[in-house]
Amino acid sequence: MKSFRAIALLSIFASPFIYAAKLVTVENANSLLMNPTRSSPAVVVSLNQGNIPAQTSGVINQLQANVGDVFNEGETLATVDCVDNVYKKQAEAAKYSQAETQLLFNKRELKRGEKLFKQSNIGEAELDRMSSAVDTAQSLFHAQQAILNMAVLNVERCNIKSPYNGVVTKRIASVGEMIEYGKPVVEMIEVTRLEVSAKIANSDEKSFKAAQSFTIDAGGEQYKVTLRALLPVIQSNARSREARFVFSENKAFAGSTGRLRWQSPVSYLPAHLLLKREGKSGYFIAENESGKNIAKFIKVSSAEEGRPILFNAEANTQVVTDGRHGLSDGDEVELTKSSAKAHGDKS
């Protein structure tokens, strides 16, 4: 019995050492690659929203604006009793006419004075007085002209008009109420000039900048948008940057919330292929070296667990999909028959 065991052990140590290649499954990268869709929260904002004030004082005698009413730029929202402003305008118009008459009279006087001065009938001092009177009258005329223009403007301001195309969201004043200059009458929001505000995470910035198109999903609809600006400010509390977009075609309602989406033009491998070796993240590929298939670990410094893996190699690279967990960089591997046939290996 002992001699039999000795012979068996001798035969084992005498036989040549056989190294077994590890069985793995590989697939061409082009059958695995994807261009993932990224997204971020977004909201539709109006460029103009706020209270529309009265620009003159008086009692409101008409208030045409009701909540929900849409007004075009320049249309009247409310009117203020304008009797006082009209009387002021008439008074200033009379003063303007008086100033104009005085100016014309002084100019005629100066013209006669110049003739008399040439005939030596008046002295230089008298001519200077006439010239000074014209300058004074002209200054008073221009001052009165400005006062009259303001009076005319105050009459026009009795009609409180919409500053943009918008919708009334709140009535603040009421008919019969005494309104002071600068006090709000209604609240409005512009409905034509809309933008989309989105927060772009720092980790998504690379794919965001490389994207060629963007859409926003809001209210069950999808809208095409175009990037207008990416603010050069990082919000430390959210570790993100604000991006502003304009609608390309149809527009969502102001205040709508949704998701901004874009597709990365950069190719990625599925997240489940990510492995760690010696503290580094990456994935395995198989390469033929001197007739042997060798596993190589490809490090990806930007890789994150649970997220697709950035891929920069050739599309026909053989990526290890099964059997990768027990691999080390440089291991000899044997492709399974199904995988070998998929890649044209006839052996």
DAUR-V620287 format. One record per backbone hydrogen bond with DSSP energy under -1.0 kcal/mol. CO is the residue of the C=O (numbers start at 1). NH is the residue of the N-H. If there is no record, write none. Layout:
co=CO nh=NH
co=CO nh=NH
This chain:
co=1 nh=5
co=2 nh=6
co=3 nh=7
co=4 nh=8
co=5 nh=9
co=6 nh=10
co=7 nh=11
co=8 nh=12
co=9 nh=13
co=10 nh=14
co=11 nh=15
co=22 nh=334
co=24 nh=336
co=25 nh=321
co=25 nh=322
co=27 nh=319
co=28 nh=31
co=29 nh=32
co=29 nh=33
co=34 nh=268
co=36 nh=264
co=38 nh=262
co=40 nh=260
co=41 nh=199
co=42 nh=258
co=43 nh=197
co=44 nh=255
co=45 nh=195
co=48 nh=190
co=50 nh=188
co=52 nh=185
co=52 nh=186
co=54 nh=182
co=58 nh=179
co=59 nh=81
co=60 nh=176
co=62 nh=79
co=66 nh=69
co=69 nh=168
co=71 nh=166
co=72 nh=75
co=75 nh=162
co=77 nh=64
co=77 nh=65
co=78 nh=160
co=79 nh=61
co=79 nh=62
co=82 nh=86
co=83 nh=87
co=84 nh=88
co=85 nh=89
co=86 nh=90
co=87 nh=91
co=88 nh=92
co=89 nh=93
co=90 nh=94
co=91 nh=95
co=92 nh=96
co=93 nh=97
co=94 nh=98
co=95 nh=99
co=96 nh=100
co=97 nh=101
co=98 nh=102
co=99 nh=103
co=100 nh=104
co=101 nh=105
co=102 nh=106
co=103 nh=107
co=104 nh=108
co=105 nh=109
co=106 nh=110
co=107 nh=111
co=108 nh=112
co=109 nh=113
co=110 nh=114
co=111 nh=115
co=112 nh=116
co=113 nh=117
co=114 nh=118
co=115 nh=119
co=116 nh=121
co=117 nh=120
co=123 nh=127
co=124 nh=128
co=125 nh=129
co=126 nh=130
co=127 nh=131
co=128 nh=132
co=129 nh=133
co=130 nh=134
co=131 nh=135
co=132 nh=136
co=133 nh=137
co=134 nh=138
co=135 nh=139
co=136 nh=140
co=137 nh=141
co=138 nh=142
co=139 nh=143
co=140 nh=144
co=141 nh=145
co=142 nh=146
co=143 nh=147
co=144 nh=148
co=145 nh=149
co=146 nh=150
co=147 nh=151
co=148 nh=152
co=149 nh=153
co=150 nh=154
co=151 nh=155
co=152 nh=156
co=153 nh=157
co=155 nh=158
co=156 nh=159
co=158 nh=80
co=160 nh=77
co=160 nh=78
co=162 nh=74
co=165 nh=191
co=166 nh=71
co=167 nh=189
co=168 nh=68
co=170 nh=187
co=174 nh=177
co=177 nh=60
co=179 nh=58
co=180 nh=183
co=183 nh=54
co=185 nh=172
co=185 nh=173
co=186 nh=52
co=187 nh=169
co=187 nh=170
co=188 nh=50
co=189 nh=167
co=192 nh=194
co=193 nh=47
co=195 nh=45
co=196 nh=245
co=197 nh=43
co=198 nh=243
co=200 nh=241
co=201 nh=204
co=204 nh=208
co=205 nh=209
co=206 nh=210
co=214 nh=225
co=215 nh=261
co=216 nh=223
co=217 nh=259
co=218 nh=221
co=221 nh=218
co=223 nh=216
co=224 nh=248
co=226 nh=246
co=229 nh=244
co=231 nh=233
co=235 nh=239
co=235 nh=240
co=239 nh=202
co=240 nh=235
co=241 nh=200
co=242 nh=231
co=243 nh=198
co=244 nh=228
co=244 nh=229
co=245 nh=196
co=246 nh=226
co=253 nh=256
co=256 nh=44
co=258 nh=42
co=259 nh=217
co=260 nh=40
co=261 nh=215
co=262 nh=38
co=267 nh=311
co=268 nh=34
co=269 nh=309
co=270 nh=273
co=271 nh=274
co=275 nh=282
co=277 nh=280
co=280 nh=277
co=281 nh=300
co=282 nh=275
co=283 nh=298
co=284 nh=320
co=285 nh=296
co=287 nh=294
co=289 nh=292
co=292 nh=289
co=293 nh=333
co=294 nh=287
co=295 nh=330
co=296 nh=285
co=298 nh=283
co=300 nh=303
co=304 nh=307
co=309 nh=269
co=314 nh=317
co=315 nh=30
co=317 nh=29
co=318 nh=286
co=319 nh=27
co=322 nh=25
co=324 nh=327
co=328 nh=331
co=331 nh=295
co=332 nh=22
co=334 nh=24
co=336 nh=340
co=337 nh=341
co=338 nh=342
co=339 nh=343
co=340 nh=345
co=341 nh=344
